[in-house]
Amino acid sequence: MGWSDEVLADSPVAYYRMGESSGQPQDSSGNGNHTTVTNGTPVYSKPSLILSDLGNTAIELAAASVEYFTAPDHATLDLGDVLTLECWIKRGVQTGAFEPLICKGVNAYVLYFNSSDDRIIFDKRGVQGIVASTVQVSDENIHHIVYTKNGATSKIYLDAVDVTGTVTDATLADNTTDLFIGAREDAGVMYNGVIDEVAIYPTALSAARVAAHYNVGRPPDALSLLPGNPSTKFGPF
C-alpha cells in the first residue's frame, strides 16, 4: 500500500495531506473536517516530507507571522481518552518556548515541542503535563511523530521508535473548541517549520501500525537522528 492507503486503513477522523497550493487544507478522511480559517501567509508547495509520495507537497508555517490553520469543532474530533495524533515535521529555527503541532484546547489534547529542551510533549491542555519524550529533536531534519493514548497508557514515537518518558496520566475531556494545527487554541504560541500529513485517529495505533506507517512514508533525507539525554521535566501547557 502507498502512504495515504496506510493512513486511511486505520480510519482517521481527520487527515490533512497539506498538499494544497493555496487556501485551506482539506480533510481526506471523508469526515468533512476541512480547515476553514487560515491566519498569516503560509508557504505552500514545499517539498513533501515523505519519500513515498514526493508529488504531494507540504506547508511551511512561520511563528513570527502567527500562521496556523483551524477546523471547526465536530463530534468526530472529540475523542475522549483514546486517540492517536500523527504528523511529519521539519522544524525551523526555534522562536518561542512552545511549538504546538495539534491542539484541541483546554482539557483536551495538545501535542507540541518544548523549545527550551526540544522534547516532544503531550498534555491535557492547560491542566497537566502527561508525558515528554526521552530524546530531544533539536535538528532540522525530517521526523515522523506519533502520540497514542489508550486511557492511562501513553506512547510517543519518533521515527517509529518508542521514546516515551515517565507518564503522569490525566483523563482527557471533550470540549467545543476548534481544532488548531500549528498553534495553541488561543494563538498565543505557534509552530515554526514545515508540517505534512497530519492525521488524527479515534483509536490508539499499535507500535506495529506506527512502524508500518513510517516504513511506507520514510523521510527523503533518511538522516533523522535521535540525539539528547533523557529528561521528563515539564508542566501543563
N, C-alpha and C positions, 0 to 999 in steps of 0.2 A: 504493500500500500504506500501511497505518497503521504507527505506530511499532513495535508488537510484531511485525508482519509483517516489517518490515525487519530487526529483530534476528534473528528465527527463520530468515530466509532465509540468514543467514550461519552457521547451525548452531552456536550456542553450546553449550558443555559445561555451563554453569550460567547461569541467568538469573533474577534476583530483582527482581520488579516493585516490591516494598516497598509493596504496596497493602493489606496486611493491617490490620485494625482492632485486632488484638491478637496475641500469640503469636509464632510463628516464621515468618519469611519463607520462602516455598516456591519451589522451583526450577521455573520454567516451561519449561525446555529439553526436558523429557521424560527426563532422565537421573537424576532422583531425588536430586539433590544438595541436599536440603532442609536448612535450618538446624535444629539440634536443641538449641542452648543459647542462651539469652538472658541476658546479665548486665545488671544495673541495671534501670531502668524507662524504656525509650524512649518517646517521644511519637509515637503512631500518628496516622494520618489527617491528616497535614499536607498542605497543598495540593500538588498534583502539580507537578513541576519541568518538565514538558513540555506545551506548548500543545496538541499533537495528541491528548492523552488526559487531559484535566483530571478525568475521572471516576475515574482510578486514582491513589490518594494516595501520599504519601511518608512517610518516617520520620525523626524528629529524634533524634540521639544527643548526649548531654551527656558530655563528657570528665570533668568533675568528679565525675560519678556512676558512672564506669567502665562505660559502656554499649557493648555490641557484640554481634555475632552470630557463631556459628561453624557450619560444616558439616563433617561427618566426612571425613577423608581418603578419597579414592577415586581409582582409576586415571584416571578422566576429568579429574580436577583436576591431575594430574601431567603437565605439558605440555612438559617438557624445555626446549628453547631456542627454541621457536616458539610465539607466543601473542599474544593481544590482550586488554587489560583496558579496560573501559568503564564509565562511570557519569556521572550528573548530580549536581551538588552545589550547595549554597548554604551557604557557610561561616558559622559563628557567630564570636563573639569568640575570637581565638586564645588558647589557655590553656597551651600547652606548646611544647617545642622541635620536636616532630614530631607529625604528624596522619596516621596510616595510613588509607587507604581500603580497599585489598585486600591481604592478606598471606597467603602460604603457608608462611612460616617459613624457617629458616636454609638457605642455599644455593639457595633457590627465589625466587619473585617477591614483590616488595613495591612498591606504588605509594603515595606519600604526599606530604604537604606538609611542607616545611621551614619552620616558622613563624618562624625567625629572619630569613629573607629572602623568604618567601612564594613560593618556587619549587615547581613540581611536580617530583618526583624519582622515578626508578625505580632500584632497587638489586637486586643479588644479595644478598639479605638476610644481614646480618652479615658480609659478605665484602668487597664492593666497590661503590662508587657508580658506576653506569653512565652515567646522563645526567640532567641537570636542564634545565628549561625556560628559555628565554631571556627570559621575561617573568614578572612577578610577578602573583599573584592575591590582592591584599590587600583587595578589596572583599567585600561580602556579596550580590553579585548571583548569579544562576543561571548555571552554566557546565557545558558538556559536556566531559568529559575522556576522552581515549583514549590508551593507550600500546600500541604494537605492537613486537614483536621477531621478527625472522627471522634467527637466527644473529647475526652481527655487526652487522646493520642494525637500529637502534633509532629509533623516531619517537615524539614526544609531540605530540598535537594538542589545542589548546584552542579550543573552539567552531569546530572544523573547520579551524583554521589551524595549519600546521606551526610549532611553537615549539621544535623540537629544538635543544638546545645541543650542546656538544662531547661526543662519545661515547667512553667508555673501556670497551671491551667486556669481558664476562666470561661464560663459559658457565654457564647455569643448570643445576641438578641437581634431580631429583625427591627427595621425602622422604616421611615418613609423618605429617607434621604436619597438623592440621586446617586448613581454610580459615577465615580471620578476616576479617570485614567490619567496619570501623570501629575496629580495634585491631591492634597487633602481636601476634604469637603468644604472647608472654609477658605480655600485658596490661599492659606497662609504660608505654605511651603510647596515647592514644585520639584519634579524630577528634571534632571538636566542630562540629555543624551538621546540616543536612538532607542526606539521601542518597536517591537514587532510581535505578531502572532499572539495576541493577548487572548486567553481563554479562561472561562470560569465554569466550574462543574458542580453539580449538586451531590457529588459523591467524593470520597477520599480515594484518589487513584493509588494503586499499589506501586511498590517500588519497581516491579516488572513493567508496569504500564508507563511509568515515568521514563524508564530506560528505553523502552520501545519508542517513545516519542523522541527522545534525544538522539537515538541512533538513526532514526529516519531523517530528522532535521539536520543535525550536525552543523556547527558553525563553519563558514567559509574559511576563516583564518586557522581553525583547528589548533590554536595555540593557547587556549584558555588554561590558566593555571589556578591552583588553589593555594594562595600564599597566606601567611599570617599565623598568629598564635591563638589558641583558644581563649575566649572571653565571653562571658554572658552578662556583663554589667549593662543593664538597660532599664528603661522605665516606660510608663504609659505614654503613648504618642498622641 
